[in-house]
Amino acid sequence: GAEHAKCANACITKGIPAGFLTADGTLYIIIGKDHNPANAEIAAFAGKQSAITGKVSENNGVKAIELISIADVKAETKG
């Protein structure tokens, strides 16, 4: 949430892996293209409702999404 956004942004900027929590409570680790870090692309979205597109995978119960794009939900709904 917003109260944790500053802390989350600092952690993501420093390279700590980030996750995406869906509305139904599913948590995905966010990875970049070719399994590179996506931190630089997602740090500004910490604590905000965002829409992510990407390729979903799961291995041994760990869910991940290979990031294609991320956008502010409010920006998407204005169209």
C-alpha positions in Angstrom: 0.0 0.0 0.0 0.9 3.7 -0.1 2.3 3.7 3.4 4.9 1.1 2.5 5.6 2.5 -1.0 8.7 4.5 0.0 10.3 1.6 1.7 9.4 -0.8 -1.1 10.8 1.6 -3.7 14.1 1.8 -1.8 14.4 -2.0 -1.6 13.5 -2.5 -5.3 15.9 0.2 -6.4 18.7 -1.6 -4.4 18.0 -4.8 -6.3 15.9 -6.8 -3.9 13.4 -9.0 -5.9 9.9 -7.6 -6.1 6.6 -9.3 -6.3 3.1 -8.5 -7.7 0.1 -9.3 -5.5 -3.1 -9.8 -7.5 -6.6 -8.9 -6.5 -7.3 -12.5 -5.7 -4.2 -12.7 -3.4 -1.8 -14.6 -5.7 1.8 -13.5 -5.4 4.1 -13.4 -8.5 7.8 -12.7 -8.5 8.5 -10.2 -11.2 11.4 -11.0 -13.6 12.6 -9.1 -16.6 13.1 -10.1 -20.2 15.4 -13.1 -20.6 15.2 -13.5 -16.8 17.1 -10.2 -16.1 16.1 -8.0 -13.2 13.1 -5.8 -13.8 13.7 -3.6 -10.8 14.5 -0.4 -12.7 11.2 -0.7 -14.7 9.0 -1.4 -11.7 10.4 0.7 -8.8 8.1 3.7 -9.6 5.1 1.5 -9.3 5.7 0.3 -5.7 2.6 0.6 -3.6 0.4 1.6 -6.5 -2.3 -0.4 -8.2 -0.7 -1.5 -11.5 -1.5 -3.6 -14.5 1.2 -6.0 -15.6 1.4 -8.0 -18.8 3.8 -10.8 -19.2 4.5 -14.5 -19.4 3.4 -16.4 -16.3 5.3 -19.5 -15.1 5.3 -21.7 -12.0 8.1 -23.9 -10.7 7.8 -25.9 -7.4 4.9 -23.7 -6.3 6.8 -20.4 -7.0 4.9 -18.2 -9.4 6.7 -15.7 -11.6 5.8 -13.3 -14.4 8.3 -12.3 -17.1 7.5 -8.6 -17.5 6.4 -7.3 -20.8 4.8 -4.1 -19.6 3.6 -2.3 -16.5 1.2 0.6 -16.2 -0.7 2.6 -13.6 -4.3 1.2 -13.4 -5.7 4.8 -13.3 -3.8 5.7 -16.5 -5.2 2.5 -18.3 -8.8 3.3 -17.4 -8.8 6.8 -18.7 -8.5 5.7 -22.3 
